[in-house]
Amino acid sequence: IQLLERFYDPREGRVVMDSIDLKQLNIHWLRSQIGIVSQEPVLFDCTLAENIAYGDNSRSVTMEEIEAAAKAANIHNFIDELPQKYNTQAGDKGTQLSGGQKQRIAIARAILRNPKVLLLDEATSALDTESEKVVQEALDQASKGRTCIIVAHRLST
């Protein structure tokens, strides 16, 4: 995963995507084309809308875009039922949310940018079976129309 994001380059060999050696690409541009959902998503002590919008901090994101990403990540209905909806505070490191809810917020954040490549690094490994099913449905939706690289130990993922 870190090689794909060019946090470092290989000492030997090459990392190639679409027949292009990643060393030939501008790092900033390359990273702008990648969305990542990891095992432990990082959420901030701000609103759910702000946590999702953080996925694309290069511009001002509209509420419609945030809601569309949340719908694609299968988290919109949950958020819509909260008293403060998208203005609900996530709590420090997302303490107000379950593991599955945090994962779906992270998925919404990743797809808000509409990345060409989606990296899923053990995205469902820390979840119970029911949460995994809901998150997997969100990932199936999020993976449409883009390259997905999935790192997982469980075959169900």
JOVEN-V731754 format. One record per residue. RES is the residue in three letters. SS is DSSP state (h for helix, s for strand, l for the rest). PHI is phi in whole degrees, -180 to 180 (NA if undefined). Layout:
BEGIN
RES;SS;PHI
RES;SS;PHI
END
This chain:
BEGIN
ILE;l;NA
GLN;l;-67
LEU;l;-68
LEU;l;-65
GLU;l;-87
ARG;l;60
PHE;l;-69
TYR;l;-155
ASP;l;-102
PRO;l;-67
ARG;l;-73
GLU;l;-133
GLY;l;75
ARG;l;-139
VAL;l;-110
VAL;s;-121
MET;s;-135
ASP;l;53
SER;l;65
ILE;s;-117
ASP;s;-68
LEU;h;-61
LYS;h;-63
GLN;h;-80
LEU;l;-97
ASN;l;-62
ILE;h;-60
HIS;h;-60
TRP;h;-63
LEU;h;-56
ARG;h;-66
SER;h;-71
GLN;l;-94
ILE;s;-117
GLY;s;-115
ILE;s;-132
VAL;s;-125
SER;s;-105
GLN;l;-62
GLU;l;-117
PRO;l;-66
VAL;l;-96
LEU;l;-115
PHE;l;-109
ASP;l;-80
CYS;l;-149
THR;s;-72
LEU;h;-62
ALA;h;-61
GLU;h;-66
ASN;h;-63
ILE;h;-71
ALA;h;-63
TYR;h;-58
GLY;h;-61
ASP;h;-140
ASN;l;-89
SER;l;-86
ARG;l;-156
SER;l;-84
VAL;l;-98
THR;l;-82
MET;h;-63
GLU;h;-63
GLU;h;-67
ILE;h;-62
GLU;h;-65
ALA;h;-64
ALA;h;-65
ALA;h;-65
LYS;h;-65
ALA;h;-64
ALA;l;-92
ASN;l;63
ILE;l;-123
HIS;h;-59
ASN;h;-61
PHE;h;-61
ILE;h;-63
ASP;h;-64
GLU;h;-85
LEU;l;-73
PRO;l;-55
GLN;l;-101
LYS;h;48
TYR;h;-72
ASN;h;-89
THR;l;-66
GLN;s;-74
ALA;l;-76
GLY;l;84
ASP;h;-58
LYS;h;59
GLY;h;75
THR;l;-63
GLN;l;-84
LEU;l;-121
SER;l;-76
GLY;h;-60
GLY;h;-66
GLN;h;-67
LYS;h;-61
GLN;h;-61
ARG;h;-70
ILE;h;-64
ALA;h;-63
ILE;h;-66
ALA;h;-59
ARG;h;-61
ALA;h;-66
ILE;h;-84
LEU;h;-57
ARG;l;-75
ASN;l;56
PRO;l;-70
LYS;l;-77
VAL;s;-126
LEU;s;-116
LEU;s;-99
LEU;s;-115
ASP;s;-105
GLU;l;53
ALA;l;-64
THR;l;-120
SER;l;-67
ALA;l;-94
LEU;l;-102
ASP;l;-73
THR;h;-58
GLU;h;-67
SER;h;-64
GLU;h;-60
LYS;h;-62
VAL;h;-66
VAL;h;-66
GLN;h;-62
GLU;h;-62
ALA;h;-65
LEU;h;-66
ASP;h;-60
GLN;h;-67
ALA;h;-66
SER;l;-81
LYS;l;-65
GLY;l;80
ARG;l;-146
THR;s;-78
CYS;s;-121
ILE;s;-116
ILE;s;-115
VAL;s;-108
ALA;l;-155
HIS;l;-95
ARG;l;-84
LEU;l;-66
SER;l;-65
THR;l;-76
END
